[in-house]
Amino acid sequence: MKNKKLLCTALPFALSALTAVPAAAKIQLYDQDGTTFSTDGLINAFYTQSSVDGGPNGDRDQARVRMGFLPNWIAFDAGKEAGELTLGARSSFWVTINDNDVVRGAEGLGTRSGIDVRQFYGTVDGSFGQVLIGKDFALFGRTNILSDELLLGHGQVSDTLGLIDGGNVSFGNIGAGYLYPFPVAQISYRTPERAGFQLAAGIMDPNKSDAGSSEDMPRFEAELSWGRSFEGGSFKTWVGGLYQSSETDTSEVDSSGVAGGANLRLGGLSLTLSGFDGEGLGTVAGLTNLVTSEDNQVSGYLTQASYTIGANRFVLSYGENESSDDPLVGADAEYDNTALAWFHDLNDNLKLVAELNRTEVTLDGAKFEETDTIAVGAVLTW
């Protein structure tokens, strides 16, 4: 299989899950004279048991103690009232707890808890809306992933993508329902909310198609959302897009995509449907780069239902991505993940999770891998 070494080693380190999920309650460290400073964070760990049928390493069983879809993080927020403006800043530091020498040829024994700075940005808020400058998660498909009911859970660990033994996170539904909006340097703008509508748009530091490519314009991303609450429930829908052009001496790649979805909540019931379609975006929206080839057509969708009763939330989820001329495996590929999960809140800051996932990979129309994973863990937030 093409790029087998890349799949089994580099990918787990290069890709990790996103979150802008708010902690249950921030800890206020300072609040005086219009200046605030606070902290929030998340720690999670899961015992997992995976049984693989097929795949690049053949049939095998693997037990792990690892983090789930989200890395562990600590973050700091600052705010300052400045006349008619409100100035803000956020820095977040993300850490893996998976220290074992789980990938052959890695740095060796011992700790590998590298710090990944995914957010380091400032904001200016006023009657005009908000301007953000710095590094934050991208806009394209952002609400797709933030709406995932498994965000605080585990999700898929395809052996084809090197995730069984990966030194970083599991994948949730990345690559099997949506693409990942990588953190990127950006200048973005959000309008004030009007009648439930809000637009976010920005220019992003462009990704390169190869080391010698030229990008004479930044990447453009935008997302429009609308939401409305009503007695006993709420409804939200969103749609967004991405465009970038990258050129070399011999080729030009126009990467583009659309993404959107809708969520309906009625009492304890939540129904979510989201999807995307694009070209030149790869399987999971990048590895060392975002841009691949215009021959790579990728699309996917995620359907989920959850029901919350008291301290318990039950989730049923199915997601699927289809990728033609997949740059990771050199074939037409389909990745799908079916999940059943239970979340139990012990209190506002501590959550227990039990989850079953079946991940399937099809290459050129033939079944290549089927992996069943049981994950049991806890999530602590502050």
N, C-alpha and C positions, 0 to 999 in steps of 0.2 A: 504494500500500500504506500502511496506517495506520502512523503513527509512523516513517516512513522515516528522517527526520533523527535520531530517537532511536536507531534501530538502527545507523546507520552512524557515529555520533559518540559519543554518551554511553555506550553499552554497553561498548565496549572499555575505556574508562577505569574504569568502575564495577565491572567484574567481573574477578576474577583467581582463579587456582586456589589451592587450599589445599594445605598439607602439614604434617603432624606427623611426616614421615619422619625417622628419626634419621640423623644424619650417620655416616659410616663410623667415625669416632673423634673424640670431643671433645678439645679441647686444654685440659688442666688448667692454669689460671693461678695458682691458690692453693689450698692444702689444709693447714690448720693449726688446731689446737685446736678441732676439730669444725666448722670453717667451710670451705666450698669455693666456688670460683668458676671457671667454665669457659666456653669459647666453642665454637660450631660454626657452620657455614655451608654455602652451596651457590652455585656459579656455573655457569650453562649457557648455551650459544648454539647455534643451528641455522642452517644454510642451508636455505631452503625454496623450493620451486617449486610454485605452485598454478595449476591450470587450471580456470576456472569456466565452466560451461555454464548459462546462464540467470541467475536471481537478480536482485536489485534494480539491479545495475549492468550487466547483460548479460554476454555472453561476453567473457572476457579472461584473460590470463596475467599472473601477478605473482610476481616473485622477491623474497625478503626475506632479511636476516640479522637474526635476532631470537631472543629466548628462547623456550623451549617452554612446556609446561604449567605449570611452576613458575617463579615469579619468582626472582631471585637474592636471597639473604638472608644476614644475619649475626645471630647470636643469642647471648645471654649467660644463663647459669644460675647461681643462687646457692643454697647450702644451709647450714643451721645446725642442729646438734643442740641441742635445748632440753629437757633432762630426758627424759621419755618421748615427747616429740613431736619430729618432724623438720619444720622450716620450710623452705620452698623458694620460689623465684621464677624466672620466665622472662620475658625481653623479647626480641622478635624484630622485625627491621627489614627490610622487603622492598622491593626496588628493581627498576624496569624498566630494561633496557638499550636499549629501542627509542626512541631519541632523535629519529629523523627526523620531519619534519613530515608524518606519514603520514595524518593526518586533516584534511581541509579545514576551515578555520575554527577550528583549535586555536590554541595560544598563539603559533604561529609557529616560525621557525627556531631552532635551538639546542637545548640539553639540556632534557629534560623528566623527568629521573630523580628524580621525587618519592619520598620515603620513606613507606611505608605501614606503620604499626605494627599488626600483626594479633594479636600476643600481648603482653600485659602483665598478668601475674597472679601471685598468691601461692598457695601450697598449705600445708596443715597435715596431716601424716600421723601416724597412730597406729594402735593396735590396732583402732580403730573403722573404719579406712579412710582416705579422703582427702576433705578439703573444699577446693574451689578458689574463689577470689574474684578478680574482675578480668575482663579481656577475653581470650577464647579462642574457638576454633572451636566452633560449636554442636554438639549431640549428634545431632540428627535426620539420618540418612543419613551420619553421619560415617564409620562403618566401611565403608559402600558405596564411598566415594571412596578411603579409605585402602587398600582391597583392590584397587584398579585396577592391573593389571599395567603400564599405560602411564603411571603417575604420574611417572616420571622421563623420559618421552618427550615427544611433541608432541601428537597427537590432532587433533580436528576444528577447522576454521577456516571455518565457514559464512559466506558473504558476506551472507546474510540477517541474521545476528547482528552484522555489522560487524567480523568477526574477520580477514579477509584483510589489511586495512590497519590493523588495530588497534594502538594504541600500547602494549598490554599483552600478556598471555599469550595463547597458544592455549587451547583449552578442554578438552583431554583428552576425556572423555566427559560433561562437564557439558552438560546439555540433550539428550544423546543416550545415556542410560543411567542417569543419576541427577541429583539436584538438588545444589546447592552449599550446604554448611553455613557460612554467612557467620560470620566472627568477630563476637562480640556480648558485651556486658557481661553477666555471669552470676554466680550463686552456685550451685555444683553439688557433688554428693556422689557418691563412688564407694565401694562396699562393698569389703571385702577379698575376694580370690578364694577361693571355697569349692567344692571338688569340681569345679573348672573353671568355675563360674558367677561372673559379676560383673555388678552393676547400677550404671549411672550415671544420675543424675536431677538435674534442676536447674530453676531459674527463670531466664528470660532477659528482658532488656529488650525489651518488645514493639515490634513494627513497626506503623506506622500505615497505615490504608487510604487516608487523605488528610490534608492539613495540619490539618483541623479535627476529626479523629476523636478518639474517647475510648476508652481502654483501661483499665478499672477493675481488671484483673488482669494479672499478667505472663504471658509465654508459658511453657508447660510442655513440657519435652522429656525423654525418657528412652530408654535403650537397655540391653537385657539380652543378654549374650553368654555362650557356653559353648564351651569348647575342650578337646581332649584329644589328647595325643601318644601314639603307639604305635610299635612297632618298624617302622622304615622309612617313617614318615609322621606326619601329624597331620590333625585335623578341627576346624573351627571353624564355628559358626553364631551368628547374631545377629538380633534383632528390636527395633524401636524405634518411638516415636510422638511426635507433636507436636500441641498444641492451643493456639489463641489466639482471642479474640473482640475485634472492633473495631467501634465503633458511631459513626454520625453522626446528625444530626437526621432523616435520611431513610432510612437503611439500617443493617443490621447484618450483618457478615461473620464467620462462624465458619470459621477456617482450621484444617484438620486433615490428618493424614497418617500412614501407616504405612510402614515400610521394613525390609528385612531381607535376609538372604542366607546363603550357606554356601560354605566353601572346603575342598577335599580335596587333600592333598598325599601323593603316593606316590613316594618316591625323587625323581627330577628332574621329575616331572609334577605340575602344579598345575592344578586345575579350579575355577572360581569362577562362581557364579550369584547375582546380586543383583537386587532390584527394589524398587519403591515405588508407592504410590497415594495421591492426596490431592486436596483441593479448596481453592481460594483461595490457592494457592501460586505461581502463575505458571509460567513455562517453565523457569527455571533457579534458582528460589527467591529471587527478588527482583531489584530494580535499585536504585531509591531506597527501596523498601520491599518487604516480603514479601507483604503482603496484597493481593489483587486483588479477585475476586468469587467467590461460591460457584458461579456459573455456569461458572467455569473449573475443569474436571476435568482432572487431569494424572496420568499413570502412565508407567512406564518400566521397562526391565530391561536388564541387562548380562550377557553370557555371554563367558567367556574361558577359553582353555587356553594354558598355557605349558609349555615343557620346558627345563630347565637341564642342560647338559652341560659340565663344566669351567668355563671362564670365559665361556661363551656362554649366553644365554637367548633363546629364540624364543617370540614371542607371537602368537596369533590372537585377534581381539577383534571382537565385534559388540554395539552398543548402540542403543537406540531409546527415544524419548519421544513420547508422544501427548498433545496438549493441545487440549481443546475450548474454543472461545471464547478463543483465545490472546490475552492482553493485549498482546503485542508486535507482532503482525501483524494483529489484528482478524479472524481466521479460525480454522477448525479446522486444526491443524497437526500434522505428523509430522516429526520430525528423527531421522535414523539415521546411524550412523558405523560403517564396516567398516575394520579396521586390521590390518596385518601389520608386526611390528617385530622387530628384532634388537638385543640389548644385549650388549656385549662389555666385560668388566672387564680393563683393562690392569693395574690393581692395586686395592688396597682403596679408593683415593680418586679414581680416574679411570675413567670409563666412556664408551665410544663407543656411539652410537645411530644406527640407520638405520631409517626408518619410512615406510610407505605408508598413506595414509588416503583413503577415499572417503566424502564427506559428502553426504547427499541430504536435501532439504527438499520436503515435499508440503503444499500449501495447499488446503483444501476438496476433497481427493481428486485434485488435479491436480499433476503434477510441476512444481516451481517452480525448483529449483536442483540441480545436481550438480557437486561440486567434488572434484577429485583433487589430493592434495598429497604431494609427496616431501619428507622432512625428514632431514637428515644433521647430526649434531652431537656435542657432548661435554658431559659433566657432571662437574664437579669438586666434591668434598665434603671437609670437614674437621670 
